[in-house]
């Protein structure tokens, strides 16, 4: 897979309804700007940075979950996403050069994990004006790595001791699908069940 989604890669592509971004480290500036039909995105582990205005004016987005590997979220990454009501961070606060959610929905709530530096970031940073909810992030479905083999998946699932997960996940493809699905439900506050 590619490690970088270039600047303006999908700009103005209003037919794009969903995006599952895996094996990508960087989403470039304006990469998805004006994708008005974009309803949901999955940003998987390994993503390190989201460029300035990457999802500008994606008016169909209502929620987004940012993986714990994200360390840079540039200014205006989600600017003018007027229906964006929920942003969930799975890890520590990323560095940013300005408000990443300027002019989003007025009821936007930011969900963050406890004890990962968010208390200071909220008091001193761009998140100060947003309602913050501290949540428990379920990372029980481990990140194995990019494109794990079926053998790696079976070993990790067996080590988890989760009998439902063991029954459901039979290969790398089903594991990645389950993990993405579980993270999406978890971001919505719904415990995944098999």
Buried (B, 14 or more C-beta within 10 A) or exposed (E): EEEBBBBBBBEEBBEBEEBEBBBBBBBBBBBBBBBBBBBBBBBBBBBBBBBBBBBBBBBBBEBBBBBBBBEBBBBBBBBBBBBBBBBBBBBBBBEBEEBBBBBBBEEBBBBBBEEBEBBEBBEEEBBEEBEBEEBEBBBEBEBBEBEBEBEBBBEBBEEBEBEEBEEBBEBBEBBBBBBBEBBBBBBEEEEBEE
